[in-house]
């Protein structure tokens, strides 16, 4: 991966990660429910970066984070009251 692409990827990982964590702590559910969406948007970046760097522990951990964000999608977006 070229330097610019790597930098962009790292910035996007940081932005999506921090935003998802921030939203997950919102008092209002109508904002909090977006945490899982933003978190899922960042997951392909985690998979790609950890694969390229051969960071297998982080690569495996990314599956668990993805699973957690999918649980949020099911709870906040797909589950009926």
Backbone as XML, in Angstrom:
<?xml version="1.0"?>
<chain id="A" units="angstrom">
  <residue number="1" name="UNK">
    <atom name="N" x="0.850" y="-1.171" z="0.000"/>
    <atom name="CA" x="0.000" y="0.000" z="0.000"/>
    <atom name="C" x="0.899" y="1.239" z="0.000"/>
  </residue>
  <residue number="2" name="UNK">
    <atom name="N" x="0.526" y="2.224" z="-0.793"/>
    <atom name="CA" x="1.340" y="3.434" z="-0.826"/>
    <atom name="C" x="1.132" y="4.253" z="0.442"/>
  </residue>
  <residue number="3" name="UNK">
    <atom name="N" x="2.022" y="5.204" z="0.641"/>
    <atom name="CA" x="1.987" y="5.989" z="1.882"/>
    <atom name="C" x="0.694" y="6.780" z="2.046"/>
  </residue>
  <residue number="4" name="UNK">
    <atom name="N" x="0.235" y="7.426" z="0.984"/>
    <atom name="CA" x="-0.987" y="8.233" z="1.073"/>
    <atom name="C" x="-2.193" y="7.339" z="1.395"/>
  </residue>
  <residue number="5" name="UNK">
    <atom name="N" x="-2.295" y="6.203" z="0.718"/>
    <atom name="CA" x="-3.400" y="5.279" z="0.980"/>
    <atom name="C" x="-3.401" y="4.787" z="2.411"/>
  </residue>
  <residue number="6" name="UNK">
    <atom name="N" x="-2.218" y="4.489" z="2.933"/>
    <atom name="CA" x="-2.103" y="4.038" z="4.315"/>
    <atom name="C" x="-2.502" y="5.111" z="5.301"/>
  </residue>
  <residue number="7" name="UNK">
    <atom name="N" x="-2.112" y="6.337" z="5.009"/>
    <atom name="CA" x="-2.468" y="7.456" z="5.888"/>
    <atom name="C" x="-3.977" y="7.675" z="5.875"/>
  </residue>
  <residue number="8" name="UNK">
    <atom name="N" x="-4.560" y="7.659" z="4.684"/>
    <atom name="CA" x="-6.012" y="7.844" z="4.571"/>
    <atom name="C" x="-6.742" y="6.740" z="5.332"/>
  </residue>
  <residue number="9" name="UNK">
    <atom name="N" x="-6.282" y="5.515" z="5.166"/>
    <atom name="CA" x="-6.913" y="4.388" z="5.853"/>
    <atom name="C" x="-6.821" y="4.549" z="7.370"/>
  </residue>
  <residue number="10" name="UNK">
    <atom name="N" x="-5.670" y="4.953" z="7.868"/>
    <atom name="CA" x="-5.501" y="5.138" z="9.311"/>
    <atom name="C" x="-6.375" y="6.273" z="9.840"/>
  </residue>
  <residue number="11" name="UNK">
    <atom name="N" x="-6.492" y="7.348" z="9.068"/>
    <atom name="CA" x="-7.352" y="8.463" z="9.483"/>
    <atom name="C" x="-8.808" y="8.009" z="9.533"/>
  </residue>
  <residue number="12" name="UNK">
    <atom name="N" x="-9.238" y="7.263" z="8.517"/>
    <atom name="CA" x="-10.619" y="6.772" z="8.499"/>
    <atom name="C" x="-10.896" y="5.797" z="9.640"/>
  </residue>
  <residue number="13" name="UNK">
    <atom name="N" x="-9.920" y="4.964" z="9.971"/>
    <atom name="CA" x="-10.071" y="4.069" z="11.124"/>
    <atom name="C" x="-10.258" y="4.887" z="12.398"/>
  </residue>
  <residue number="14" name="UNK">
    <atom name="N" x="-9.444" y="5.912" z="12.562"/>
    <atom name="CA" x="-9.546" y="6.753" z="13.757"/>
    <atom name="C" x="-10.884" y="7.484" z="13.812"/>
  </residue>
  <residue number="15" name="UNK">
    <atom name="N" x="-11.294" y="8.063" z="12.700"/>
    <atom name="CA" x="-12.540" y="8.836" z="12.674"/>
    <atom name="C" x="-13.749" y="7.942" z="12.935"/>
  </residue>
  <residue number="16" name="UNK">
    <atom name="N" x="-13.829" y="6.804" z="12.254"/>
    <atom name="CA" x="-14.983" y="5.924" z="12.471"/>
    <atom name="C" x="-14.963" y="5.316" z="13.870"/>
  </residue>
  <residue number="17" name="UNK">
    <atom name="N" x="-13.791" y="4.960" z="14.350"/>
    <atom name="CA" x="-13.686" y="4.365" z="15.681"/>
    <atom name="C" x="-14.084" y="5.324" z="16.787"/>
  </residue>
  <residue number="18" name="UNK">
    <atom name="N" x="-13.524" y="6.520" z="16.754"/>
    <atom name="CA" x="-13.830" y="7.510" z="17.793"/>
    <atom name="C" x="-15.296" y="7.931" z="17.713"/>
  </residue>
  <residue number="19" name="UNK">
    <atom name="N" x="-15.794" y="8.122" z="16.506"/>
    <atom name="CA" x="-17.194" y="8.520" z="16.350"/>
    <atom name="C" x="-18.135" y="7.439" z="16.870"/>
  </residue>
  <residue number="20" name="UNK">
    <atom name="N" x="-17.849" y="6.183" z="16.554"/>
    <atom name="CA" x="-18.699" y="5.083" z="17.025"/>
    <atom name="C" x="-18.688" y="4.998" z="18.549"/>
  </residue>
  <residue number="21" name="UNK">
    <atom name="N" x="-17.530" y="5.119" z="19.139"/>
    <atom name="CA" x="-17.441" y="5.065" z="20.602"/>
    <atom name="C" x="-18.172" y="6.253" z="21.219"/>
  </residue>
  <residue number="22" name="UNK">
    <atom name="N" x="-17.981" y="7.429" z="20.653"/>
    <atom name="CA" x="-18.641" y="8.637" z="21.153"/>
    <atom name="C" x="-20.161" y="8.473" z="21.085"/>
  </residue>
  <residue number="23" name="UNK">
    <atom name="N" x="-20.650" y="8.023" z="19.934"/>
    <atom name="CA" x="-22.091" y="7.845" z="19.775"/>
    <atom name="C" x="-22.642" y="6.774" z="20.712"/>
  </residue>
  <residue number="24" name="UNK">
    <atom name="N" x="-21.863" y="5.765" z="21.007"/>
    <atom name="CA" x="-22.340" y="4.687" z="21.881"/>
    <atom name="C" x="-22.608" y="5.176" z="23.302"/>
  </residue>
  <residue number="25" name="UNK">
    <atom name="N" x="-22.079" y="6.336" z="23.646"/>
    <atom name="CA" x="-22.265" y="6.883" z="24.989"/>
    <atom name="C" x="-23.275" y="8.026" z="25.026"/>
  </residue>
  <residue number="26" name="UNK">
    <atom name="N" x="-23.954" y="8.265" z="23.924"/>
    <atom name="CA" x="-24.960" y="9.325" z="23.869"/>
    <atom name="C" x="-26.163" y="8.979" z="24.751"/>
  </residue>
  <residue number="27" name="UNK">
    <atom name="N" x="-26.734" y="9.989" z="25.377"/>
    <atom name="CA" x="-27.925" y="9.772" z="26.196"/>
    <atom name="C" x="-29.152" y="9.498" z="25.324"/>
  </residue>
  <residue number="28" name="UNK">
    <atom name="N" x="-29.244" y="10.189" z="24.209"/>
    <atom name="CA" x="-30.401" y="10.040" z="23.332"/>
    <atom name="C" x="-30.255" y="8.808" z="22.445"/>
  </residue>
  <residue number="29" name="UNK">
    <atom name="N" x="-31.252" y="7.937" z="22.505"/>
    <atom name="CA" x="-31.189" y="6.703" z="21.712"/>
    <atom name="C" x="-31.161" y="6.997" z="20.216"/>
  </residue>
  <residue number="30" name="UNK">
    <atom name="N" x="-31.842" y="8.068" z="19.794"/>
    <atom name="CA" x="-31.873" y="8.367" z="18.361"/>
    <atom name="C" x="-30.485" y="8.710" z="17.821"/>
  </residue>
  <residue number="31" name="UNK">
    <atom name="N" x="-29.574" y="9.114" z="18.676"/>
    <atom name="CA" x="-28.171" y="9.315" z="18.275"/>
    <atom name="C" x="-27.345" y="8.065" z="18.546"/>
  </residue>
  <residue number="32" name="UNK">
    <atom name="N" x="-27.576" y="7.452" z="19.698"/>
    <atom name="CA" x="-26.802" y="6.279" z="20.112"/>
    <atom name="C" x="-26.930" y="5.139" z="19.108"/>
  </residue>
  <residue number="33" name="UNK">
    <atom name="N" x="-28.069" y="5.017" z="18.486"/>
    <atom name="CA" x="-28.295" y="3.908" z="17.556"/>
    <atom name="C" x="-27.390" y="3.974" z="16.330"/>
  </residue>
  <residue number="34" name="UNK">
    <atom name="N" x="-26.799" y="5.124" z="16.045"/>
    <atom name="CA" x="-25.898" y="5.252" z="14.894"/>
    <atom name="C" x="-24.488" y="4.740" z="15.179"/>
  </residue>
  <residue number="35" name="UNK">
    <atom name="N" x="-24.185" y="4.464" z="16.428"/>
    <atom name="CA" x="-22.848" y="3.965" z="16.778"/>
    <atom name="C" x="-22.521" y="2.685" z="16.026"/>
  </residue>
  <residue number="36" name="UNK">
    <atom name="N" x="-23.466" y="1.768" z="15.979"/>
    <atom name="CA" x="-23.209" y="0.487" z="15.311"/>
    <atom name="C" x="-23.026" y="0.659" z="13.807"/>
  </residue>
  <residue number="37" name="UNK">
    <atom name="N" x="-23.719" y="1.599" z="13.211"/>
    <atom name="CA" x="-23.573" y="1.843" z="11.770"/>
    <atom name="C" x="-22.182" y="2.385" z="11.472"/>
  </residue>
  <residue number="38" name="UNK">
    <atom name="N" x="-21.773" y="3.385" z="12.229"/>
    <atom name="CA" x="-20.446" y="3.973" z="12.023"/>
    <atom name="C" x="-19.363" y="2.946" z="12.328"/>
  </residue>
  <residue number="39" name="UNK">
    <atom name="N" x="-19.561" y="2.164" z="13.382"/>
    <atom name="CA" x="-18.600" y="1.117" z="13.711"/>
    <atom name="C" x="-18.447" y="0.106" z="12.592"/>
  </residue>
  <residue number="40" name="UNK">
    <atom name="N" x="-19.561" y="-0.298" z="11.998"/>
    <atom name="CA" x="-19.500" y="-1.255" z="10.885"/>
    <atom name="C" x="-18.828" y="-0.663" z="9.655"/>
  </residue>
  <residue number="41" name="UNK">
    <atom name="N" x="-19.013" y="0.618" z="9.429"/>
    <atom name="CA" x="-18.363" y="1.267" z="8.285"/>
    <atom name="C" x="-16.847" y="1.158" z="8.398"/>
  </residue>
  <residue number="42" name="UNK">
    <atom name="N" x="-16.330" y="1.239" z="9.615"/>
    <atom name="CA" x="-14.886" y="1.167" z="9.819"/>
    <atom name="C" x="-14.300" y="-0.233" z="9.789"/>
  </residue>
  <residue number="43" name="UNK">
    <atom name="N" x="-15.123" y="-1.252" z="9.936"/>
    <atom name="CA" x="-14.594" y="-2.612" z="10.047"/>
    <atom name="C" x="-13.815" y="-3.103" z="8.829"/>
  </residue>
  <residue number="44" name="UNK">
    <atom name="N" x="-14.246" y="-2.851" z="7.606"/>
    <atom name="CA" x="-13.419" y="-3.295" z="6.471"/>
    <atom name="C" x="-12.007" y="-2.705" z="6.503"/>
  </residue>
  <residue number="45" name="UNK">
    <atom name="N" x="-11.898" y="-1.499" z="7.016"/>
    <atom name="CA" x="-10.577" y="-0.870" z="7.136"/>
    <atom name="C" x="-9.712" y="-1.622" z="8.140"/>
  </residue>
  <residue number="46" name="UNK">
    <atom name="N" x="-10.322" y="-2.039" z="9.248"/>
    <atom name="CA" x="-9.588" y="-2.827" z="10.242"/>
    <atom name="C" x="-9.126" y="-4.150" z="9.658"/>
  </residue>
  <residue number="47" name="UNK">
    <atom name="N" x="-10.019" y="-4.824" z="8.940"/>
    <atom name="CA" x="-9.645" y="-6.101" z="8.326"/>
    <atom name="C" x="-8.498" y="-5.916" z="7.339"/>
  </residue>
  <residue number="48" name="UNK">
    <atom name="N" x="-8.621" y="-4.938" z="6.485"/>
    <atom name="CA" x="-7.596" y="-4.720" z="5.465"/>
    <atom name="C" x="-6.251" y="-4.351" z="6.082"/>
  </residue>
  <residue number="49" name="UNK">
    <atom name="N" x="-6.263" y="-3.413" z="7.004"/>
    <atom name="CA" x="-5.018" y="-2.959" z="7.626"/>
    <atom name="C" x="-4.337" y="-4.073" z="8.403"/>
  </residue>
  <residue number="50" name="UNK">
    <atom name="N" x="-5.095" y="-4.800" z="9.200"/>
    <atom name="CA" x="-4.484" y="-5.866" z="10.004"/>
    <atom name="C" x="-3.992" y="-7.012" z="9.119"/>
  </residue>
  <residue number="51" name="UNK">
    <atom name="N" x="-4.687" y="-7.293" z="8.035"/>
    <atom name="CA" x="-4.247" y="-8.333" z="7.093"/>
    <atom name="C" x="-2.937" y="-7.917" z="6.422"/>
  </residue>
  <residue number="52" name="UNK">
    <atom name="N" x="-2.894" y="-6.685" z="5.944"/>
    <atom name="CA" x="-1.692" y="-6.191" z="5.262"/>
    <atom name="C" x="-0.482" y="-6.178" z="6.191"/>
  </residue>
  <residue number="53" name="UNK">
    <atom name="N" x="-0.712" y="-5.846" z="7.456"/>
    <atom name="CA" x="0.381" y="-5.764" z="8.430"/>
    <atom name="C" x="0.672" y="-7.112" z="9.087"/>
  </residue>
  <residue number="54" name="UNK">
    <atom name="N" x="-0.090" y="-8.123" z="8.718"/>
    <atom name="CA" x="0.035" y="-9.455" z="9.303"/>
    <atom name="C" x="-0.079" y="-9.419" z="10.833"/>
  </residue>
  <residue number="55" name="UNK">
    <atom name="N" x="-1.003" y="-8.619" z="11.295"/>
    <atom name="CA" x="-1.305" y="-8.520" z="12.724"/>
    <atom name="C" x="-2.504" y="-9.427" z="13.001"/>
  </residue>
  <residue number="56" name="UNK">
    <atom name="N" x="-2.221" y="-10.709" z="13.167"/>
    <atom name="CA" x="-3.281" y="-11.709" z="13.199"/>
    <atom name="C" x="-4.176" y="-11.593" z="14.427"/>
  </residue>
  <residue number="57" name="UNK">
    <atom name="N" x="-3.639" y="-11.167" z="15.534"/>
    <atom name="CA" x="-4.472" y="-10.974" z="16.721"/>
    <atom name="C" x="-5.508" y="-9.884" z="16.496"/>
  </residue>
  <residue number="58" name="UNK">
    <atom name="N" x="-5.090" y="-8.790" z="15.911"/>
    <atom name="CA" x="-6.016" y="-7.695" z="15.605"/>
    <atom name="C" x="-7.011" y="-8.134" z="14.534"/>
  </residue>
  <residue number="59" name="UNK">
    <atom name="N" x="-6.539" y="-8.907" z="13.566"/>
    <atom name="CA" x="-7.422" y="-9.416" z="12.513"/>
    <atom name="C" x="-8.551" y="-10.255" z="13.119"/>
  </residue>
  <residue number="60" name="UNK">
    <atom name="N" x="-8.205" y="-11.150" z="14.032"/>
    <atom name="CA" x="-9.220" y="-11.976" z="14.702"/>
    <atom name="C" x="-10.123" y="-11.109" z="15.575"/>
  </residue>
  <residue number="61" name="UNK">
    <atom name="N" x="-9.535" y="-10.162" z="16.287"/>
    <atom name="CA" x="-10.316" y="-9.260" z="17.127"/>
    <atom name="C" x="-11.331" y="-8.469" z="16.302"/>
  </residue>
  <residue number="62" name="UNK">
    <atom name="N" x="-10.978" y="-8.122" z="15.079"/>
    <atom name="CA" x="-11.895" y="-7.383" z="14.207"/>
    <atom name="C" x="-13.186" y="-8.164" z="13.959"/>
  </residue>
  <residue number="63" name="UNK">
    <atom name="N" x="-13.099" y="-9.501" z="13.926"/>
    <atom name="CA" x="-14.312" y="-10.304" z="13.776"/>
    <atom name="C" x="-15.234" y="-10.130" z="14.985"/>
  </residue>
  <residue number="64" name="UNK">
    <atom name="N" x="-14.658" y="-10.077" z="16.172"/>
    <atom name="CA" x="-15.470" y="-9.902" z="17.377"/>
    <atom name="C" x="-16.090" y="-8.509" z="17.435"/>
  </residue>
  <residue number="65" name="UNK">
    <atom name="N" x="-15.330" y="-7.493" z="17.034"/>
    <atom name="CA" x="-15.889" y="-6.142" z="16.965"/>
    <atom name="C" x="-17.028" y="-6.086" z="15.951"/>
  </residue>
  <residue number="66" name="UNK">
    <atom name="N" x="-16.835" y="-6.731" z="14.811"/>
    <atom name="CA" x="-17.887" y="-6.757" z="13.791"/>
    <atom name="C" x="-19.140" y="-7.418" z="14.347"/>
  </residue>
  <residue number="67" name="UNK">
    <atom name="N" x="-18.953" y="-8.514" z="15.036"/>
    <atom name="CA" x="-20.076" y="-9.217" z="15.651"/>
    <atom name="C" x="-20.813" y="-8.296" z="16.631"/>
  </residue>
  <residue number="68" name="UNK">
    <atom name="N" x="-20.074" y="-7.562" z="17.437"/>
    <atom name="CA" x="-20.687" y="-6.644" z="18.401"/>
    <atom name="C" x="-21.465" y="-5.534" z="17.694"/>
  </residue>
  <residue number="69" name="UNK">
    <atom name="N" x="-20.903" y="-4.967" z="16.633"/>
    <atom name="CA" x="-21.602" y="-3.912" z="15.899"/>
    <atom name="C" x="-22.854" y="-4.466" z="15.223"/>
  </residue>
  <residue number="70" name="UNK">
    <atom name="N" x="-22.786" y="-5.698" z="14.716"/>
    <atom name="CA" x="-23.964" y="-6.320" z="14.109"/>
    <atom name="C" x="-25.061" y="-6.519" z="15.155"/>
  </residue>
  <residue number="71" name="UNK">
    <atom name="N" x="-24.681" y="-6.863" z="16.367"/>
    <atom name="CA" x="-25.672" y="-6.970" z="17.450"/>
    <atom name="C" x="-26.383" y="-5.636" z="17.641"/>
  </residue>
  <residue number="72" name="UNK">
    <atom name="N" x="-25.631" y="-4.542" z="17.563"/>
    <atom name="CA" x="-26.232" y="-3.214" z="17.675"/>
    <atom name="C" x="-27.203" y="-2.925" z="16.546"/>
  </residue>
  <residue number="73" name="UNK">
    <atom name="N" x="-26.847" y="-3.321" z="15.335"/>
    <atom name="CA" x="-27.747" y="-3.128" z="14.193"/>
    <atom name="C" x="-29.038" y="-3.906" z="14.417"/>
  </residue>
  <residue number="74" name="UNK">
    <atom name="N" x="-28.904" y="-5.128" z="14.873"/>
    <atom name="CA" x="-30.099" y="-5.940" z="15.125"/>
    <atom name="C" x="-30.966" y="-5.307" z="16.213"/>
  </residue>
  <residue number="75" name="UNK">
    <atom name="N" x="-30.348" y="-4.805" z="17.277"/>
    <atom name="CA" x="-31.089" y="-4.221" z="18.393"/>
    <atom name="C" x="-31.753" y="-2.898" z="18.015"/>
  </residue>
  <residue number="76" name="UNK">
    <atom name="N" x="-30.980" y="-1.983" z="17.425"/>
    <atom name="CA" x="-31.473" y="-0.629" z="17.185"/>
    <atom name="C" x="-32.191" y="-0.442" z="15.854"/>
  </residue>
  <residue number="77" name="UNK">
    <atom name="N" x="-31.932" y="-1.308" z="14.882"/>
    <atom name="CA" x="-32.480" y="-1.077" z="13.545"/>
    <atom name="C" x="-33.424" y="-2.167" z="13.053"/>
  </residue>
  <residue number="78" name="UNK">
    <atom name="N" x="-33.250" y="-3.401" z="13.466"/>
    <atom name="CA" x="-34.038" y="-4.495" z="12.902"/>
    <atom name="C" x="-35.089" y="-5.053" z="13.846"/>
  </residue>
  <residue number="79" name="UNK">
    <atom name="N" x="-34.849" y="-4.933" z="15.137"/>
    <atom name="CA" x="-35.764" y="-5.495" z="16.129"/>
    <atom name="C" x="-37.002" y="-4.609" z="16.264"/>
  </residue>
  <residue number="80" name="UNK">
    <atom name="N" x="-38.145" y="-5.241" z="16.246"/>
    <atom name="CA" x="-39.400" y="-4.493" z="16.429"/>
    <atom name="C" x="-39.748" y="-4.450" z="17.914"/>
  </residue>
  <residue number="81" name="UNK">
    <atom name="N" x="-40.341" y="-3.346" z="18.318"/>
    <atom name="CA" x="-40.727" y="-3.188" z="19.733"/>
    <atom name="C" x="-41.880" y="-4.061" z="20.123"/>
  </residue>
</chain>
